[in-house]
Amino acid sequence: MAQKSDPNSKLIAENRRARFDYAIEEDFEAGIVLQGSEVKALRHAQANIAESYASVEDGELWLINSYIAPYGQADKFGHEERRRRKLLVSKRELSRLWNETRRGGMTIVPLRMYFNDRGIAKLRLGIAKGKKTVDKRETQKQRDWNRDKQRLLKQHG
């Protein structure tokens, strides 16, 4: 029997360039501290995380340079579009992230923002290492080869 998709779970924004620009080592989920007008704007999928990144500062994890469009009905009590937003992770996860970014030369990249099955806004983050131009070309070649291979199998299959 096919599973029913939950009406609460919904993709808000995706950083499609992240997998091209970075080699993602592992990914994890974090909660986001939001204001009311930000949640309303996210319900309308008015967000962009393409140019954003996460950073550990003063023992807290922050999402920097993410964009959430202003919500039209929240005139007086609106929000700042590109403000820093606090991310919620466990202390163990936070210390591991700090170690990875400081010692390992890694960076924390947002991959996708979504509402989970309970209707709570979440952010999927990846611990990543930046790719060199040669690595990006190799990824592109591999993607092209897989596409051609699928095309050939479809024609002769």
MDAnalysis code that builds the backbone (N, CA, C; Angstrom):
import MDAnalysis as mda
import numpy as np

u = mda.Universe.empty(471, n_residues=157, atom_resindex=np.repeat(np.arange(157), 3), trajectory=True)
u.add_TopologyAttr("name", ["N", "CA", "C"] * 157)
u.add_TopologyAttr("resid", np.arange(1, 158))
u.add_TopologyAttr("resname", ["MET", "ALA", "GLN", "LYS", "SER", "ASP", "PRO", "ASN", "SER", "LYS", "LEU", "ILE", "ALA", "GLU", "ASN", "ARG", "ARG", "ALA", "ARG", "PHE", "ASP", "TYR", "ALA", "ILE", "GLU", "GLU", "ASP", "PHE", "GLU", "ALA", "GLY", "ILE", "VAL", "LEU", "GLN", "GLY", "SER", "GLU", "VAL", "LYS", "ALA", "LEU", "ARG", "HIS", "ALA", "GLN", "ALA", "ASN", "ILE", "ALA", "GLU", "SER", "TYR", "ALA", "SER", "VAL", "GLU", "ASP", "GLY", "GLU", "LEU", "TRP", "LEU", "ILE", "ASN", "SER", "TYR", "ILE", "ALA", "PRO", "TYR", "GLY", "GLN", "ALA", "ASP", "LYS", "PHE", "GLY", "HIS", "GLU", "GLU", "ARG", "ARG", "ARG", "ARG", "LYS", "LEU", "LEU", "VAL", "SER", "LYS", "ARG", "GLU", "LEU", "SER", "ARG", "LEU", "TRP", "ASN", "GLU", "THR", "ARG", "ARG", "GLY", "GLY", "MET", "THR", "ILE", "VAL", "PRO", "LEU", "ARG", "MET", "TYR", "PHE", "ASN", "ASP", "ARG", "GLY", "ILE", "ALA", "LYS", "LEU", "ARG", "LEU", "GLY", "ILE", "ALA", "LYS", "GLY", "LYS", "LYS", "THR", "VAL", "ASP", "LYS", "ARG", "GLU", "THR", "GLN", "LYS", "GLN", "ARG", "ASP", "TRP", "ASN", "ARG", "ASP", "LYS", "GLN", "ARG", "LEU", "LEU", "LYS", "GLN", "HIS", "GLY"])
u.atoms.positions = np.array([
    [0.840, -1.186, 0.000],
    [0.000, 0.000, 0.000],
    [0.880, 1.243, 0.000],
    [0.536, 2.221, -0.805],
    [1.332, 3.443, -0.904],
    [1.155, 4.284, 0.355],
    [2.264, 4.887, 0.804],
    [2.198, 5.741, 1.982],
    [1.591, 7.083, 1.617],
    [0.766, 7.583, 2.507],
    [0.186, 8.905, 2.289],
    [1.208, 9.958, 2.694],
    [1.336, 10.995, 1.896],
    [2.256, 12.072, 2.280],
    [1.571, 12.930, 3.338],
    [2.340, 13.297, 4.324],
    [1.799, 14.082, 5.429],
    [1.577, 15.521, 4.959],
    [0.400, 16.101, 5.195],
    [0.159, 17.477, 4.750],
    [1.027, 18.491, 5.485],
    [1.529, 18.138, 6.685],
    [2.374, 19.071, 7.423],
    [3.792, 19.129, 6.875],
    [4.329, 18.001, 6.400],
    [5.711, 17.992, 5.922],
    [5.761, 18.611, 4.528],
    [6.698, 19.547, 4.352],
    [6.748, 20.296, 3.105],
    [8.143, 20.887, 2.926],
    [8.694, 20.773, 1.736],
    [9.995, 21.368, 1.429],
    [9.821, 22.874, 1.242],
    [10.644, 23.647, 1.923],
    [10.554, 25.103, 1.835],
    [11.593, 25.630, 0.857],
    [12.862, 25.270, 1.093],
    [13.953, 25.756, 0.240],
    [15.032, 24.686, 0.182],
    [15.749, 24.658, -0.932],
    [16.822, 23.687, -1.106],
    [18.038, 24.387, -1.692],
    [19.208, 24.011, -1.194],
    [20.460, 24.563, -1.688],
    [21.038, 23.545, -2.667],
    [20.688, 23.668, -3.941],
    [21.071, 22.674, -4.935],
    [22.547, 22.764, -5.309],
    [23.133, 23.931, -5.157],
    [24.552, 24.095, -5.501],
    [25.489, 23.504, -4.452],
    [24.970, 23.231, -3.265],
    [25.819, 22.755, -2.174],
    [26.528, 21.461, -2.545],
    [25.826, 20.523, -3.143],
    [26.442, 19.239, -3.495],
    [27.412, 19.379, -4.652],
    [27.284, 20.435, -5.440],
    [28.232, 20.687, -6.529],
    [29.489, 21.377, -6.012],
    [29.328, 22.342, -5.109],
    [30.461, 23.122, -4.612],
    [31.199, 22.455, -3.453],
    [30.542, 21.551, -2.747],
    [31.133, 20.940, -1.556],
    [31.028, 19.421, -1.610],
    [31.996, 18.768, -0.985],
    [31.925, 17.324, -0.761],
    [31.307, 17.141, 0.619],
    [30.066, 16.672, 0.668],
    [29.335, 16.537, 1.921],
    [29.796, 15.253, 2.623],
    [30.370, 15.416, 3.818],
    [30.844, 14.260, 4.591],
    [29.672, 13.578, 5.299],
    [28.871, 14.354, 6.024],
    [27.691, 13.813, 6.698],
    [26.691, 14.941, 6.890],
    [25.434, 14.566, 7.091],
    [24.412, 15.585, 7.296],
    [23.628, 15.285, 8.570],
    [22.988, 16.332, 9.096],
    [22.216, 16.227, 10.319],
    [21.117, 17.274, 10.311],
    [20.181, 17.122, 11.239],
    [19.024, 18.005, 11.308],
    [19.145, 18.953, 12.494],
    [18.703, 20.189, 12.290],
    [18.714, 21.179, 13.366],
    [17.398, 21.949, 13.344],
    [16.959, 22.374, 14.515],
    [15.787, 23.233, 14.613],
    [16.200, 24.687, 14.399],
    [15.238, 25.548, 14.127],
    [15.519, 26.962, 13.874],
    [14.659, 27.802, 14.810],
    [15.253, 28.834, 15.404],
    [14.495, 29.774, 16.226],
    [13.961, 30.852, 15.282],
    [12.626, 30.920, 15.180],
    [11.980, 31.835, 14.236],
    [10.988, 32.737, 14.945],
    [10.702, 33.873, 14.303],
    [9.641, 34.757, 14.764],
    [8.348, 34.351, 14.048],
    [7.215, 34.850, 14.547],
    [5.921, 34.456, 13.988],
    [5.758, 34.791, 12.524],
    [6.184, 35.989, 12.115],
    [6.020, 36.375, 10.714],
    [6.937, 35.554, 9.803],
    [8.057, 35.064, 10.350],
    [8.951, 34.221, 9.561],
    [8.297, 32.868, 9.277],
    [7.618, 32.313, 10.264],
    [6.935, 31.035, 10.071],
    [5.841, 31.183, 9.019],
    [5.096, 32.275, 9.090],
    [4.044, 32.517, 8.094],
    [4.627, 32.622, 6.689],
    [5.756, 33.319, 6.552],
    [6.399, 33.442, 5.245],
    [6.902, 32.081, 4.764],
    [7.414, 31.263, 5.676],
    [7.892, 29.930, 5.299],
    [6.751, 29.029, 4.861],
    [5.582, 29.197, 5.441],
    [4.422, 28.410, 5.012],
    [4.101, 28.660, 3.544],
    [4.461, 29.852, 3.058],
    [4.260, 30.195, 1.648],
    [5.519, 29.918, 0.826],
    [6.494, 29.204, 1.421],
    [7.754, 28.806, 0.763],
    [8.507, 30.008, 0.196],
    [8.609, 31.067, 0.987],
    [9.302, 32.267, 0.557],
    [10.625, 32.391, 1.296],
    [11.572, 31.511, 0.935],
    [12.872, 31.514, 1.603],
    [13.949, 31.113, 0.610],
    [15.192, 31.489, 0.946],
    [16.338, 31.126, 0.115],
    [17.520, 30.858, 1.036],
    [18.131, 29.683, 0.892],
    [19.299, 29.336, 1.702],
    [20.522, 29.100, 0.827],
    [20.458, 29.510, -0.437],
    [21.536, 29.216, -1.380],
    [22.856, 29.880, -0.996],
    [22.829, 31.085, -0.476],
    [24.067, 31.811, -0.167],
    [24.368, 31.821, 1.324],
    [23.711, 30.968, 2.079],
    [23.883, 31.005, 3.528],
    [24.849, 29.927, 4.007],
    [25.258, 30.067, 5.247],
    [26.143, 29.093, 5.889],
    [25.870, 29.116, 7.378],
    [26.370, 28.096, 8.076],
    [26.190, 28.024, 9.527],
    [27.555, 28.159, 10.189],
    [27.562, 28.740, 11.381],
    [28.812, 28.978, 12.089],
    [28.607, 28.797, 13.586],
    [29.622, 28.243, 14.254],
    [29.595, 28.097, 15.706],
    [30.278, 29.322, 16.297],
    [29.511, 30.124, 17.053],
    [30.035, 31.346, 17.664],
    [29.537, 31.436, 19.099],
    [30.441, 31.660, 20.033],
    [30.118, 31.814, 21.456],
    [29.315, 30.637, 22.000],
    [29.647, 29.442, 21.583],
    [28.975, 28.257, 22.078],
    [27.571, 28.053, 21.547],
    [27.224, 28.719, 20.435],
    [25.913, 28.568, 19.809],
    [26.089, 28.405, 18.315],
    [25.142, 27.751, 17.678],
    [25.173, 27.550, 16.229],
    [24.232, 28.551, 15.573],
    [24.732, 29.285, 14.583],
    [23.965, 30.346, 13.916],
    [23.872, 30.089, 12.418],
    [22.714, 30.397, 11.854],
    [22.510, 30.382, 10.403],
    [22.674, 31.820, 9.927],
    [23.631, 32.036, 9.040],
    [23.987, 33.387, 8.624],
    [23.669, 33.573, 7.148],
    [23.104, 34.728, 6.806],
    [22.818, 35.162, 5.448],
    [21.706, 34.367, 4.764],
    [20.804, 33.779, 5.515],
    [19.645, 33.136, 4.898],
    [18.563, 34.205, 4.698],
    [17.728, 33.996, 3.696],
    [16.710, 34.991, 3.359],
    [15.318, 34.407, 3.582],
    [14.514, 35.103, 4.357],
    [13.095, 34.778, 4.490],
    [12.330, 36.049, 4.136],
    [11.501, 35.966, 3.107],
    [10.784, 37.137, 2.595],
    [9.861, 37.714, 3.666],
    [9.641, 39.028, 3.635],
    [8.719, 39.624, 4.617],
    [7.293, 39.137, 4.366],
    [6.559, 38.971, 5.436],
    [5.170, 38.519, 5.346],
    [4.281, 39.743, 5.229],
    [3.446, 39.797, 4.219],
    [2.650, 40.976, 3.887],
    [1.725, 41.456, 4.982],
    [1.046, 40.549, 5.683],
    [0.079, 40.958, 6.694],
    [0.741, 41.407, 7.996],
    [2.031, 41.160, 8.173],
    [2.721, 41.546, 9.410],
    [3.440, 42.873, 9.207],
    [2.664, 43.945, 9.110],
    [3.259, 45.256, 8.842],
    [4.108, 45.752, 10.013],
    [3.503, 45.906, 11.168],
    [4.211, 46.461, 12.316],
    [5.179, 45.472, 12.941],
    [4.774, 44.209, 12.979],
    [5.558, 43.206, 13.696],
    [6.284, 42.272, 12.740],
    [6.783, 42.807, 11.654],
    [7.509, 42.005, 10.669],
    [8.885, 41.604, 11.171],
    [9.674, 41.039, 10.296],
    [11.006, 40.582, 10.676],
    [12.043, 41.109, 9.691],
    [13.281, 41.070, 10.096],
    [14.397, 41.451, 9.242],
    [14.693, 40.263, 8.327],
    [14.806, 40.492, 7.011],
    [14.908, 39.390, 6.054],
    [16.179, 38.558, 6.213],
    [17.323, 39.192, 6.401],
    [18.592, 38.464, 6.427],
    [19.228, 38.427, 7.819],
    [18.420, 38.381, 8.848],
    [18.980, 38.354, 10.195],
    [19.619, 36.994, 10.492],
    [20.512, 36.983, 11.481],
    [21.128, 35.725, 11.925],
    [20.097, 34.950, 12.742],
    [19.961, 33.678, 12.437],
    [18.984, 32.848, 13.140],
    [19.695, 31.748, 13.913],
    [19.287, 31.580, 15.157],
    [19.908, 30.569, 16.001],
    [19.401, 29.187, 15.603],
    [20.326, 28.230, 15.564],
    [19.982, 26.847, 15.256],
    [20.068, 26.015, 16.530],
    [19.173, 25.065, 16.657],
    [19.079, 24.267, 17.866],
    [19.637, 22.868, 17.632],
    [20.729, 22.551, 18.340],
    [21.328, 21.220, 18.308],
    [21.733, 20.843, 19.727],
    [22.024, 19.577, 19.943],
    [22.437, 19.136, 21.279],
    [23.857, 19.616, 21.568],
    [24.239, 19.621, 22.833],
    [25.582, 20.069, 23.220],
    [26.656, 19.178, 22.615],
    [26.396, 17.879, 22.583],
    [27.348, 16.944, 21.999],
    [27.555, 17.238, 20.510],
    [26.445, 17.465, 19.813],
    [26.522, 17.789, 18.381],
    [27.269, 19.111, 18.170],
    [26.991, 20.097, 19.010],
    [27.632, 21.405, 18.899],
    [29.140, 21.297, 19.091],
    [29.579, 20.535, 20.086],
    [31.025, 20.393, 20.309],
    [31.679, 19.642, 19.155],
    [30.976, 18.656, 18.582],
    [31.517, 17.943, 17.423],
    [31.643, 18.869, 16.213],
    [30.644, 19.717, 16.007],
    [30.685, 20.682, 14.901],
    [31.831, 21.674, 15.080],
    [32.001, 22.137, 16.319],
    [33.073, 23.086, 16.588],
    [34.426, 22.451, 16.267],
    [34.613, 21.197, 16.696],
    [35.869, 20.487, 16.414],
    [36.088, 20.306, 14.919],
    [35.049, 19.936, 14.196],
    [35.174, 19.724, 12.746],
    [35.555, 21.016, 12.020],
    [34.907, 22.121, 12.385],
    [35.168, 23.371, 11.665],
    [36.501, 23.993, 12.048],
    [36.899, 23.894, 13.316],
    [38.153, 24.518, 13.752],
    [39.370, 23.688, 13.388],
    [39.307, 22.380, 13.618],
    [40.471, 21.537, 13.419],
    [40.496, 20.865, 12.059],
    [39.332, 20.493, 11.560],
    [39.287, 19.714, 10.325],
    [39.221, 20.528, 9.049],
    [39.070, 21.843, 9.149],
    [38.976, 22.675, 7.950],
    [37.667, 22.483, 7.200],
    [36.651, 22.033, 7.905],
    [35.354, 21.795, 7.274],
    [34.467, 23.033, 7.443],
    [33.354, 23.047, 6.722],
    [32.380, 24.118, 6.850],
    [30.996, 23.500, 7.005],
    [30.057, 24.257, 7.548],
    [28.696, 23.769, 7.753],
    [27.804, 24.453, 6.730],
    [27.209, 23.650, 5.859],
    [26.429, 24.161, 4.738],
    [24.972, 23.730, 4.886],
    [24.010, 24.668, 4.788],
    [22.603, 24.268, 4.803],
    [22.240, 23.587, 3.484],
    [21.568, 22.452, 3.562],
    [21.190, 21.702, 2.369],
    [19.725, 21.915, 1.999],
    [18.845, 21.826, 2.996],
    [17.420, 22.042, 2.730],
    [16.700, 22.505, 3.984],
    [15.670, 23.311, 3.773],
    [14.819, 23.785, 4.856],
    [13.429, 23.224, 4.592],
    [12.793, 22.680, 5.642],
    [11.514, 22.021, 5.451],
    [10.714, 22.005, 6.748],
    [9.432, 21.693, 6.615],
    [8.588, 21.433, 7.768],
    [8.545, 19.923, 7.938],
    [8.800, 19.428, 9.163],
    [8.751, 17.989, 9.382],
    [7.302, 17.517, 9.496],
    [7.097, 16.239, 9.817],
    [5.746, 15.698, 9.858],
    [4.887, 16.296, 10.974],
    [5.521, 16.905, 11.980],
    [4.768, 17.583, 13.040],
    [4.532, 19.057, 12.726],
    [4.975, 19.543, 11.570],
    [4.765, 20.927, 11.173],
    [5.775, 21.890, 11.751],
    [6.925, 21.383, 12.200],
    [7.968, 22.224, 12.792],
    [9.043, 22.491, 11.751],
    [9.491, 23.735, 11.631],
    [10.521, 24.100, 10.657],
    [11.860, 23.511, 11.077],
    [12.505, 22.801, 10.152],
    [13.801, 22.173, 10.398],
    [14.751, 22.532, 9.269],
    [16.037, 22.375, 9.560],
    [17.067, 22.660, 8.578],
    [17.997, 21.459, 8.512],
    [18.220, 20.926, 7.317],
    [19.161, 19.829, 7.115],
    [20.500, 20.470, 6.767],
    [21.503, 20.233, 7.624],
    [22.837, 20.807, 7.442],
    [23.818, 19.715, 7.053],
    [24.854, 20.091, 6.343],
    [25.895, 19.142, 5.971],
    [27.252, 19.639, 6.421],
    [28.065, 18.716, 6.945],
    [29.460, 19.039, 7.249],
    [30.218, 18.756, 5.962],
    [30.859, 19.788, 5.405],
    [31.392, 19.672, 4.055],
    [32.794, 20.240, 3.936],
    [33.472, 19.792, 2.903],
    [34.779, 20.313, 2.542],
    [34.644, 20.873, 1.124],
    [35.172, 22.057, 0.887],
    [35.048, 22.691, -0.421],
    [35.761, 21.906, -1.510],
    [35.128, 21.826, -2.679],
    [35.727, 21.119, -3.808],
    [36.601, 22.068, -4.612],
    [37.663, 21.536, -5.167],
    [38.505, 22.284, -6.099],
    [37.842, 22.219, -7.477],
    [38.318, 23.030, -8.407],
    [37.754, 23.062, -9.752],
    [37.864, 21.708, -10.436],
    [38.966, 21.008, -10.211],
    [39.161, 19.692, -10.813],
    [38.101, 18.714, -10.310],
    [37.817, 18.763, -9.018],
    [36.804, 17.882, -8.448],
    [35.424, 18.184, -9.019],
    [35.134, 19.464, -9.238],
    [33.844, 19.842, -9.803],
    [33.706, 19.310, -11.224],
    [34.808, 19.371, -12.000],
    [34.779, 18.834, -13.367],
    [34.543, 17.329, -13.346],
    [35.170, 16.654, -12.406],
    [35.004, 15.204, -12.276],
    [33.559, 14.853, -11.929],
    [32.953, 15.622, -11.038],
    [31.550, 15.409, -10.682],
    [30.660, 15.603, -11.900],
    [30.945, 16.635, -12.680],
    [30.160, 16.909, -13.886],
    [30.296, 15.776, -14.903],
    [31.522, 15.268, -15.084],
    [31.741, 14.143, -16.009],
    [30.958, 12.918, -15.564],
    [31.017, 12.633, -14.273],
    [30.301, 11.469, -13.730],
    [28.806, 11.612, -13.930],
    [28.268, 12.808, -13.692],
    [26.844, 13.050, -13.867],
    [26.440, 12.875, -15.329],
    [27.264, 13.413, -16.251],
    [26.975, 13.267, -17.681],
    [27.016, 11.805, -18.104],
    [28.007, 11.063, -17.620],
    [28.131, 9.657, -17.974],
    [26.924, 8.866, -17.465],
    [26.485, 9.125, -16.238],
    [25.310, 8.430, -15.700],
    [24.063, 8.740, -16.520],
    [23.922, 9.983, -16.952],
    [22.779, 10.374, -17.771],
    [22.812, 9.656, -19.113],
    [23.999, 9.609, -19.758],
    [24.132, 8.913, -21.041],
    [23.880, 7.418, -20.887],
    [24.381, 6.855, -19.794],
    [24.196, 5.426, -19.535],
    [22.706, 5.094, -19.394],
    [21.979, 5.921, -18.657],
    [20.538, 5.704, -18.496],
    [19.808, 5.834, -19.843],
    [20.237, 6.776, -20.644],
    [19.632, 6.984, -21.954],
    [19.858, 5.758, -22.847],
    [21.095, 5.231, -22.841],
    [21.409, 4.055, -23.647],
    [20.619, 2.825, -23.179],
    [20.533, 2.642, -21.858],
    [19.782, 1.516, -21.333],
    [18.298, 1.611, -21.683],
    [17.781, 2.815, -21.699],
    [16.364, 3.023, -22.023],
    [16.105, 2.714, -23.490],
    [17.051, 3.107, -24.387],
    [16.875, 2.866, -25.817],
    [16.961, 1.372, -26.167],
    [17.905, 0.667, -25.555],
    [18.148, -0.728, -25.904],
    [17.463, -1.701, -24.960],
    [16.760, -1.197, -23.963],
    [16.153, -2.081, -22.966],
    [14.748, -2.335, -23.205],
])
